[in-house]
Amino acid sequence: MPSGQQARAQASAITPGRLAPDAEPAPTDRVLALFGGHRLSPGQRRIAQYITDHLTEAAFLSITDLAERVGVSQPSVTRFASSVGFSGYPALREALQPIALSAVAGSPDSREQIRRNELQAAVDAEIENLENLRRVLADTDQVLDVGRELARSVPLTVLGLRISVSLAEYFAYAARRIHPDVRTVTRGGSVAYDALLQSRAAGGTWVLAFAMPRHANETLAAMRAARSTGLRVALITDLSLGPIVDEADVALTAATGSRLVFDSYAAPGVLSAALLQAMADADPQRTQSRLESYEQAAEQHDFFLED
């Protein structure tokens, strides 16, 4: 854990490229640098957000007062301090106080400016995630190969539990436009196992699983259940290592945004769309036929407002 001197040095660090080397970083940047690079739970992000929004006040609060202002327990504040690399809350507060004093003495940011900077930083982080994904997709072979395999699996099962449900449902909704039999599994336990058994019995060969933070034990259990039935597992996740990745036959990685209270999924969303494109291209005649049939049905039943 960093000492007080090390903590102050850490507090002076900022993300490379944001300012010239001899420029004085803004107080907001210095606070965000303290919290950046750490995987925080949504509750911990609320603490980080409160400190950032109320820096000149929060840096001098006792652990009791800070916990009360945020609406969390004192142990939660202690765990937060440890999660961002400090020996405890006093060490974190010691690092925050000179930043807060510089904000008061120098160019104090208004609360609105701090919040705007924080939200812009979240967008910047997602842009970086998309840039990383762009580099990954420079070699399209893996995505195209997975798309072909998923297109051939009839039925195709899409698995997403807890926070990953939304990505799984988006993918399945779109995939149904170009694939004859897409099934979703959004509940774990025996319900998932039963659905996976039925999919395999019906001739399915692949499952597409989504595993976003915080990674659920249920997801790992469902993936193991899928493989025990003879299904192969393609995985979209933010991880490059770990038991969930080990359980997949093939893993496609896209980072999540973690600068806000809840994660954002720009890169996983784009990766999902790219995989859908690969599925569509794998069987162009089927894709075109199904899309035309869908458009006819949409027009006949007046599904959509006129653009």
C-alpha positions in Angstrom: 0.0 0.0 0.0 1.3 3.5 -0.7 2.7 5.6 2.1 1.6 9.2 2.5 4.5 10.5 0.4 3.8 7.8 -2.3 0.1 8.7 -2.3 0.9 12.3 -2.9 3.1 11.4 -5.8 0.4 9.1 -7.2 -2.1 11.9 -6.8 0.0 14.1 -9.1 0.0 11.5 -11.9 -2.5 11.9 -14.8 -3.4 9.9 -17.8 -0.6 10.3 -20.4 -1.4 12.5 -23.3 -4.0 14.7 -21.6 -1.6 17.5 -20.8 1.9 18.6 -21.8 4.6 17.2 -19.4 5.2 20.6 -17.8 1.6 21.5 -17.4 -0.1 21.5 -14.0 -2.9 19.0 -14.0 -6.3 20.2 -13.0 -7.5 19.0 -9.6 -10.3 17.0 -11.2 -7.7 15.1 -13.4 -5.6 14.4 -10.3 -8.6 12.9 -8.4 -9.6 10.8 -11.4 -6.0 9.6 -11.7 -6.3 8.3 -8.1 -9.3 6.2 -9.0 -8.5 5.2 -12.5 -7.2 1.7 -13.4 -9.1 0.0 -10.6 -12.1 -2.3 -11.0 -14.8 -0.8 -8.7 -18.2 -2.1 -7.8 -21.2 0.2 -8.5 -21.3 1.1 -4.7 -17.6 2.0 -4.8 -18.1 4.2 -7.8 -20.8 6.1 -5.9 -18.1 6.9 -3.3 -15.6 8.0 -6.0 -18.3 10.1 -7.7 -19.2 11.9 -4.5 -15.6 12.6 -3.7 -15.0 14.0 -7.2 -18.2 16.1 -7.1 -17.5 17.5 -3.6 -13.7 17.5 -3.5 -13.1 20.5 -1.4 -15.5 19.3 1.2 -15.0 15.5 1.0 -11.2 15.6 1.4 -11.6 16.8 5.0 -14.5 14.6 6.1 -14.1 11.9 8.7 -14.9 8.4 7.6 -18.2 8.6 9.5 -19.2 11.8 7.8 -18.3 10.6 4.3 -20.1 7.3 4.8 -23.2 9.3 5.9 -23.0 11.7 3.0 -22.7 9.0 0.4 -25.2 6.7 2.2 -22.9 3.7 2.7 -21.4 2.0 5.7 -18.0 2.9 7.1 -16.5 -0.5 6.2 -17.6 0.2 2.6 -15.5 3.4 2.6 -12.5 1.4 4.0 -12.9 -1.2 1.3 -13.1 1.5 -1.3 -9.8 3.1 -0.1 -8.2 -0.3 -0.3 -9.6 -1.0 -3.7 -7.9 2.2 -5.1 -4.6 1.2 -3.6 -4.4 2.8 -0.1 -3.8 1.3 3.3 -7.0 2.8 4.5 -9.2 5.8 4.5 -6.7 8.1 6.3 -4.1 7.5 3.6 -6.6 8.3 0.9 -7.7 11.4 2.7 -4.1 12.5 3.0 -3.7 12.2 -0.7 -6.9 14.1 -1.4 -6.3 17.1 0.8 -3.5 18.8 -1.1 -5.5 18.4 -4.3 -8.5 20.0 -2.6 -6.4 22.8 -1.3 -5.0 23.5 -4.8 -8.5 23.6 -6.1 -9.5 26.3 -3.6 -6.3 28.3 -4.0 -5.8 28.0 -7.7 -8.6 27.5 -10.2 -11.6 26.0 -8.4 -13.8 24.0 -10.6 -17.5 24.4 -10.1 -19.5 21.3 -9.3 -21.0 21.5 -12.8 -17.6 21.6 -14.4 -16.4 18.7 -12.3 -19.4 16.6 -13.3 -18.9 17.6 -17.0 -15.3 16.6 -16.9 -16.2 13.3 -15.2 -18.8 12.5 -17.9 -16.4 13.5 -20.7 -13.7 11.3 -19.2 -16.2 8.4 -19.3 -16.7 9.1 -23.0 -13.0 9.4 -23.6 -12.5 6.0 -21.9 -15.1 4.4 -24.2 -13.5 6.0 -27.2 -10.2 4.3 -26.1 -12.1 1.0 -25.8 -13.4 1.4 -29.3 -9.9 2.2 -30.6 -8.6 -1.0 -29.0 -11.4 -3.0 -30.6 -10.7 -1.4 -33.9 -7.1 -2.7 -33.7 -8.4 -6.2 -32.7 -10.8 -6.2 -35.7 -8.0 -5.4 -38.1 -7.7 -9.1 -38.4 -11.2 -10.2 -39.2 -10.6 -14.0 -39.4 -11.7 -14.9 -35.9 -14.9 -12.9 -36.0 -15.7 -14.3 -39.5 -15.0 -17.9 -38.4 -17.2 -17.6 -35.3 -20.0 -15.9 -37.4 -20.0 -18.9 -39.8 -20.2 -21.4 -36.9 -23.1 -19.5 -35.2 -24.9 -19.2 -38.5 -24.7 -23.0 -39.0 -26.0 -23.8 -35.6 -29.7 -24.5 -35.7 -31.0 -23.7 -33.2 -28.5 -21.1 -31.9 -28.6 -20.4 -28.2 -27.7 -17.0 -26.8 -26.8 -16.9 -23.1 -26.7 -13.8 -20.9 -27.4 -13.6 -17.2 -27.7 -10.7 -14.8 -26.2 -7.5 -16.2 -25.4 -9.4 -19.5 -29.1 -10.0 -20.3 -29.4 -6.7 -22.2 -26.5 -7.6 -24.6 -27.8 -11.1 -25.1 -31.3 -9.9 -25.9 -30.0 -7.3 -28.3 -28.0 -9.9 -30.2 -30.9 -12.5 -30.2 -33.4 -9.9 -31.4 -31.2 -9.0 -34.4 -30.1 -12.5 -35.1 -33.7 -13.7 -35.4 -34.0 -11.5 -38.5 -31.3 -13.6 -40.3 -31.4 -17.0 -38.5 -34.3 -19.4 -38.4 -34.1 -20.5 -34.7 -32.5 -18.3 -32.1 -33.2 -19.1 -28.4 -32.2 -17.0 -25.4 -31.2 -18.2 -21.9 -31.5 -15.4 -19.4 -32.0 -17.4 -16.2 -29.5 -19.6 -14.5 -29.6 -22.8 -12.6 -31.8 -25.7 -13.7 -33.8 -23.5 -16.1 -30.6 -22.8 -18.1 -29.6 -26.4 -18.1 -33.0 -27.5 -19.3 -32.9 -25.0 -22.1 -29.4 -26.0 -23.1 -30.4 -29.7 -23.2 -33.3 -28.9 -25.4 -31.2 -26.9 -27.8 -28.6 -29.7 -28.1 -31.4 -32.3 -28.6 -32.9 -30.1 -31.4 -29.6 -30.1 -33.3 -27.9 -27.0 -32.0 -24.1 -27.0 -31.9 -23.1 -23.6 -30.5 -24.0 -21.3 -27.7 -23.0 -17.6 -27.7 -22.5 -16.4 -24.1 -22.1 -12.9 -22.8 -20.1 -12.3 -19.6 -19.8 -8.7 -18.5 -18.7 -7.4 -15.1 -19.5 -8.3 -12.4 -19.0 -11.9 -13.7 -21.6 -14.2 -12.3 -21.0 -17.7 -10.9 -24.2 -18.6 -12.7 -22.7 -17.8 -16.1 -19.7 -20.0 -15.5 -22.0 -22.9 -14.3 -24.2 -22.4 -17.4 -21.2 -22.5 -19.8 -20.0 -25.7 -18.1 -23.5 -27.2 -18.5 -23.6 -26.2 -22.2 -20.3 -28.0 -22.8 -21.5 -31.1 -20.8 -24.4 -31.4 -23.3 -22.0 -31.3 -26.2 -22.5 -27.7 -27.2 -19.6 -25.5 -28.1 -19.3 -22.1 -26.5 -18.4 -18.8 -28.1 -17.9 -16.0 -25.5 -18.0 -12.2 -25.6 -16.4 -10.8 -22.5 -14.1 -8.1 -21.2 -11.7 -10.7 -19.9 -8.6 -12.1 -21.5 -7.9 -14.6 -18.7 -9.8 -16.5 -16.0 -12.1 -19.5 -15.5 -14.9 -18.0 -17.7 -12.5 -17.6 -20.6 -11.0 -21.1 -19.9 -14.5 -22.6 -20.3 -15.1 -21.1 -23.7 -14.1 -22.7 -27.0 -13.4 -19.3 -28.4 -13.4 -15.9 -26.7 -13.9 -12.4 -28.2 -12.8 -9.6 -26.0 -14.1 -6.0 -25.7 -13.5 -3.7 -22.8 -16.3 -2.2 -20.8 -16.5 1.5 -19.7 -16.1 1.7 -15.9 -15.9 5.4 -15.2 -19.5 5.8 -14.2 -21.6 4.1 -11.4 -22.6 1.4 -13.9 -20.6 0.0 -16.7 -21.2 1.1 -20.3 -20.9 -1.3 -23.2 -19.9 0.6 -26.4 -17.2 -1.8 -27.4 -19.1 -5.0 -26.6 -22.1 -3.6 -28.5 -20.0 -2.9 -31.6 -18.4 -6.3 -31.4 -21.8 -7.9 -31.2 -22.9 -6.0 -34.3 -19.8 -7.1 -36.1 -20.5 -10.7 -35.2 -24.1 -10.3 -36.5 -22.6 -9.0 -39.7 -20.4 -12.1 -40.0 -23.4 -14.3 -39.5 -25.3 -12.5 -42.2 -22.4 -12.8 -44.6 -22.0 -16.5 -43.9 -25.3 -17.3 -45.6 -26.2 -14.4 -47.8 -29.1 -16.0 -49.6 -30.8 -17.0 -46.3 -30.1 -13.6 -44.9 -31.6 -11.8 -47.9 -34.7 -14.0 -48.0 -35.4 -13.6 -44.3 -34.8 -9.8 -44.3 -37.2 -9.4 -47.2 -39.8 -11.5 -45.5 -39.5 -9.5 -42.4 -39.8 -6.2 -44.2 -43.0 -7.5 -45.9 -44.4 -8.5 -42.5 -43.4 -5.2 -40.9 -45.2 -3.3 -43.7 -48.2 -5.5 -43.7 -48.7 -5.3 -39.9 -47.6 -1.7 -39.6 -44.8 -2.4 -37.1 -43.0 0.9 -37.3 -43.6 4.6 -37.6 -42.8 6.0 -41.0 -39.4 7.6 -41.1 
